[in-house]
Amino acid sequence: MPSTILPIDWRPIRHLVLDFGGVLYHIDHRATASAFHHLGFERFESLYDHGNQSSLIDDLECGITSDDDFLLALRNRCQEGTSIEDVKKAWNTVLIGLRPEVVPLLKELASRFDLILFSNTNALHAEFFERQIMSQHGKTFGQAFRQIIYSHRLGHRKPSAKAYREVERQFGIAPEGTLFIDDTKINVLGAIEAGWTAVHQEPNHMSLVELLGQLGLKDL
């Protein structure tokens, strides 16, 4: 069962920083593992699991490994005859879609806070979900945020202290005025160590609207 979440003091909060996958967007790591299993890649889940993944994927999400090198490395562990396009398609099966309540909620939050998205992701996934969101919602989603920050562009990923510091430096975030919400506990702990107010969300137990309500933000 999820732990009890108590109201916070919203008075100093100016920046609301939201994670993407899990919090705003439905993802399914099991679907990716299944897709790679069908390509002959055994035990893919040991390479890629939520909050626990290999250095190969960490490097992709920090922009260190190129898309082509990453896809080739995965293809080399699949059965003979697997194409790069097969691998790319399997890699993107984790991406399901925006949670249905998200778009109207973001519009309301953007009217109250400096709204920022901060995601550990990679160019391959970003290309897929940006195109998907644009086709379904137009520019409404992206326009809700003052800034959209992807780890592969930032050069650092959560929970590295450098990631939070770079976000502060590049985008004018004041730690004492920031609330961060993420569905990965280690990322929340990293933000707290950086001086941010941070809360862990469990999307399977509580929607973002419900979480914000428990934190004391009303009229959503």
PyMOL commands that set and color helices and strands:
alter all, ss='L'
color gray80, all
select helices_A, chain A and resi 29-38+44-46+55-61+67-75+84-94+102-110+123-137+140-143+151-154+161-171+175-177+185-193+208-214
alter helices_A, ss='H'
color red, helices_A
select strands_A, chain A and resi 15-18+25-27+48-49+52-53+95-98+114-119+147-150+178-182+197-200
alter strands_A, ss='S'
color yellow, strands_A
deselect
rebuild
show_as cartoon
